[in-house]
Amino acid sequence: MRILSLKITAGGRYAQGFQLLPLALPLLGLAWTISALPAPHLPYTAMQALGFMVIGFMLPLIYKNRAKRFE
């Protein structure tokens, strides 16, 4: 997706749409996941799904700054 956004010129028709995709796709994925959860314990499982999503976003950020083991 990033490669496609780089190919589109800044003044192109779809430039604004490609800028919104990285923000919209995770939210749509979270909404889809919450809608597929079982109803009896929806608040608890929704919080768990949100927590897993946050962990998934934090792992790449932490990975860049970790100490290198091998040179």
C-alpha positions in Angstrom: 0.0 0.0 0.0 2.9 2.4 0.8 4.5 1.7 -2.6 1.2 2.6 -4.4 0.9 5.8 -2.4 4.4 6.8 -3.4 3.5 6.3 -7.1 0.6 8.7 -6.9 1.4 12.3 -7.3 0.7 14.8 -4.5 -2.0 16.6 -6.5 -3.6 13.4 -7.9 -7.2 12.4 -7.5 -6.5 9.6 -5.1 -3.7 11.1 -3.0 -6.0 12.1 -0.1 -7.7 8.6 -0.1 -4.4 6.8 0.2 -3.5 9.1 3.1 -6.7 8.1 4.9 -6.3 4.3 4.3 -3.7 3.6 7.1 -6.0 5.3 9.6 -9.2 3.7 8.4 -8.2 0.1 7.9 -7.2 -0.7 11.5 -10.4 0.9 12.7 -12.5 -1.1 10.2 -10.6 -4.3 11.2 -11.3 -3.6 14.9 -15.0 -3.0 14.2 -15.2 -6.2 12.1 -13.5 -8.2 14.9 -15.8 -6.8 17.6 -18.9 -7.5 15.5 -17.8 -11.1 15.2 -17.4 -11.6 18.9 -19.9 -13.7 21.0 -22.6 -11.6 22.6 -22.5 -12.9 26.3 -19.2 -11.3 27.2 -18.9 -8.7 24.5 -17.4 -5.8 26.6 -14.6 -8.0 28.0 -13.7 -9.7 24.7 -13.8 -6.3 22.9 -11.3 -4.9 25.4 -9.1 -7.9 24.9 -9.3 -7.5 21.1 -8.4 -3.8 21.5 -5.5 -4.7 23.8 -4.1 -7.2 21.2 -4.4 -4.6 18.5 -2.5 -2.0 20.6 0.2 -4.6 21.3 0.4 -5.4 17.6 1.0 -1.7 16.8 3.6 -1.3 19.6 5.8 -4.3 18.6 7.1 -2.7 15.4 7.9 0.5 17.3 9.8 -1.3 20.0 11.6 -3.6 17.5 13.4 -0.6 15.8 14.9 0.6 19.1 16.0 -2.7 20.6 19.6 -3.5 21.3 21.4 -5.3 18.5 22.7 -8.7 19.5 24.9 -9.4 16.5 27.0 -7.0 14.5 
